[in-house]
Amino acid sequence: MFVRRFAVVLCLAAFALPGQLAAQTTQPAAPVLEGGIPEGGMPAWVRPETPEQRRERLSTSEDPGINPDPKKVFFRFGRPFHIERYERRWAAYDRDMGQVRPMANVNVTAEIYQQNEKFVWIWVPNPTDEELQAERAGTVVEAPPFMGRYNDQHIDFFGRTRSQWSTVTPPDSGRKLVFSEASKGLPADGSWRSSMDVADMNGDGFADLLIPPQRGGTSGSPTIFLGDGKGNWRRWDAVKWPAGIDYGSAVAADFNRDGKMDAAFAVHLLGVFAFLGDGKGNFTDSSEGLPKAFPTRRIRVADVDRDGAPDLIASSEGPVARAGGDPTAAKLRVFLNRNRGKKWEAMNVLSPSIPVGGDWVTVANLNGDKYPDFIGSNVYFGGTEVVHLSDGKGRWKVVESNGDNIPSLSYYFANAAAKIGSSKTDDAIVSYVHSWPSDLDERIVPKPDNMSVTAIDRITFTSKGVKRTPIVRWAGAEGVWALAADDMNGDGHADIVYTRHSPRELVILLGDGKGGFARASVEGVPLASNANYDVKLTDVNGDNRPDVVLMYETSGKTAFAPRDGAIQVFLNQTAAPTRAKAR
């Protein structure tokens, strides 16, 4: 995946294992034994480490320095090694963090000693005396199990959690949910990414669609499609926007509390914009205090400080080539509504030093207090800082991972929240890709059923701690890009809806209100093969049944192919109206 390469090259990933401390200091310089600083700049390991962590990683009696002699032998973990240097332009960073294929056209993985802009140095094991003697005698001696970078605590951890790389398949519910398409007037071309919103934008009592600009479009303007309450749509051509923006995420709310819907956007590579509406299609810029050097593609609305005014929450989209911005700004931020939407006050949710980023944020009530909690995604491999619990007004604490309660060795993607086992608090519903370390000697811990799994888990927060329960898990690393929760069959219990790429399908898991889920069959929702990055569950025709709204990015198969994205709405024809709607 491209995000894994970013995580290694940019030195921002964290390989979180139990017993391995996260570095909180600057990168210690290796000794310059001779030759000065190598071409390409001062070398370092792939993430910051303390001097103690460096010594533990090297496990050598002396530090090889930044100009290691390739002829010198170093003993590590009971085996002899030497260090070789390769040009990074030929290397492939498609393995776990700290591993590299120094020659991309050769399927040989090595442990990284250090790297700079031009070179990567790797550890190369030397044959032992026993192996050399066996070679001379023409016999083969199996090398002893190799601990590598793992200690006894790591080995115990992998032994205990090995079963988490097995598949989990929910049972069949025996129920069928039926939908009918209601996309008349919506585009069947274009490139629509990442997330839209549903709200009554013109005050006629019917749900409308607020859509961010197309990716790669020419206008740079958002679009509103007005609904008639029957599943028909028309583009609101009279809309006037105060500024052109790029694609990303859109939300609607009444920021100035005048009874008219306003709009806010998280804009790819740019930042956050807020536009106040008059209900007649005229919008004015009201972005004072919002960042314009904050790469983001996901925004949410909530009354964060409980003053009655809707605020904004935005997440960094992750590692990008564009530099700049405020170094004191965190990657997950709140923007408090001031002076009826005319000004915004920025607030960090976590430390600016913590690398998080992705295209999904959920606002939830996970701990039962009056302030909102947040569930985020993370495209930095091994970054487990995805759940942020409120700790009073304007304060949040990251839920610490022990490697298991919030799984390490993962990328985190789409998420949601719902009251699954409690009527008072939400559970977090997180999707992630979980990867077994490829350099762990299988004679020490046998390989699991799958080296990578895509998983959706339920995470519950109680006074006794954090409890994680698997919901569904399958082999592979495709990731879940669209996930939501609502009562789809009208029984008063929250259900889970997500889209898969292989096979390409919309999946609905019906909840029993006690934490169990069973799969329903779905009729009438044929998914396009194009990527979609969100799914909206909302009632667009006023019958108290959550409908399904999707938008697709163009497949972009060739430079000359038509832009074959689309926006689609599917009306729920199955669920009976309920008095108490689930989240």
Summary of the structure (lengths in Angstrom):
residues: 583
radius of gyration: 26.0
end to end distance: 33.3
largest distance: 89.1
contacts: 1911
relative contact order: 0.12
helix: 7%
strand: 36%
